[in-house]
Amino acid sequence: MATPSGISTPALYYSRVRATLIPRIAGFTMVALGPVLFVLIVLNNTPEVLFAPLVTTAAGSFIAFMTVTVKVDSQNIVIAFCDIFKRTLPKDEIATLTTDNAAGPSGYGFRYMGPGMVGYLVGGPEINIEMKSGKTVIASTDRPEQLIRVLAPPQGTPWSRLR
């Protein structure tokens, strides 16, 4: 994150969480299946389905190496899924901050979870950030309690709810 002068500011909190074991195993299995499919397609002389091993290998790599990055500086929170889908949240727009120490049935990946709710999930503990606009962002993080301490408002200006 950079200041108007272009000098980057130090992160108050940084977390990069990788996918839990189940999606990693599934992803690596898909990566291994790609070359097997390629050999089978060549042996059966069916080049019209040659895209299958490419898609399988690419999707498997994406699944196996899923990450969610949460970075907090003095003004913003930046949440990124695989460094592709990013969202910047101004710290002064936070209405509610809660944690959930177990990933629910919401799944893995960049998720649309209903009107005004987006998830950046790879499993494990989560932080739920509700903005004053009513939108909610859920992100996997390995240290949700530390993130709450970093984002806690100054004394005398409490959030509507903090758990």
Residue pairs with C-beta under 8 A, 6 or more apart in sequence:
1 8
1 9
1 11
1 71
1 73
1 75
1 76
1 78
2 8
2 9
3 9
9 73
9 74
10 73
11 71
11 72
11 73
12 72
12 73
12 74
12 150
13 70
13 71
13 72
13 143
13 146
13 147
13 150
13 151
14 69
14 70
14 71
14 72
15 68
15 69
15 70
15 71
15 141
15 142
15 143
15 147
16 67
16 68
16 69
17 67
17 68
17 69
17 122
17 124
17 140
17 141
17 142
18 24
18 65
18 66
18 67
18 122
19 27
19 63
19 64
19 65
19 66
19 67
19 108
19 122
19 123
20 103
20 108
20 122
20 123
20 124
22 123
23 63
23 64
23 66
23 108
23 122
23 123
24 63
24 64
26 60
26 63
26 64
27 59
27 60
27 61
27 62
27 63
27 64
27 65
27 66
28 60
28 64
29 60
30 56
30 57
30 59
30 60
30 63
30 64
31 56
31 57
31 60
31 61
31 64
32 60
33 53
33 56
33 57
33 60
34 53
34 54
34 56
34 57
34 60
35 53
35 57
36 53
37 52
37 53
37 56
38 50
38 53
41 47
41 49
41 50
41 52
41 53
62 82
65 82
66 81
66 82
66 108
66 109
66 122
67 81
67 82
67 83
67 122
68 79
68 80
68 81
68 120
68 121
68 122
68 139
68 140
68 141
69 78
69 79
69 80
69 83
70 77
70 78
70 79
70 127
70 139
70 141
70 147
71 77
71 78
71 79
71 80
72 78
72 91
72 147
72 150
72 151
74 91
75 90
75 91
75 92
76 88
76 89
76 90
76 91
77 88
77 89
77 91
77 129
77 151
78 86
78 87
78 88
78 89
79 86
79 87
79 89
79 120
79 137
79 139
80 86
80 87
80 120
81 109
81 110
81 120
82 110
84 110
85 110
85 120
87 118
87 120
87 137
89 129
89 131
89 137
91 151
93 131
93 132
93 133
94 129
94 130
94 131
94 132
94 151
94 159
95 130
95 131
95 132
95 159
95 160
96 128
96 129
96 130
96 159
96 160
96 161
96 162
97 127
97 128
97 129
97 130
97 148
97 151
97 159
97 162
97 163
98 127
98 128
98 130
98 161
98 162
98 163
99 125
99 126
99 127
99 128
99 144
99 145
99 148
99 163
100 125
100 126
100 127
100 128
100 138
100 144
101 125
101 126
101 144
102 124
102 125
103 121
103 123
103 124
103 125
103 126
103 140
104 126
106 113
106 119
106 121
106 138
107 119
107 121
108 121
108 122
108 123
109 121
109 122
110 118
110 119
110 120
111 118
111 119
111 120
111 121
112 118
113 119
113 136
113 138
116 134
116 135
116 136
117 135
117 136
117 137
117 138
118 135
118 136
118 137
118 138
119 137
119 138
119 139
120 137
120 138
120 139
120 140
121 138
121 139
121 140
122 140
123 140
124 140
124 141
124 142
125 140
125 141
125 142
125 143
125 144
126 138
126 139
126 140
126 141
126 144
127 138
127 139
127 141
127 144
127 147
127 148
128 136
128 137
128 138
129 136
129 137
129 138
129 139
130 136
131 137
141 147
148 162
152 162
153 159
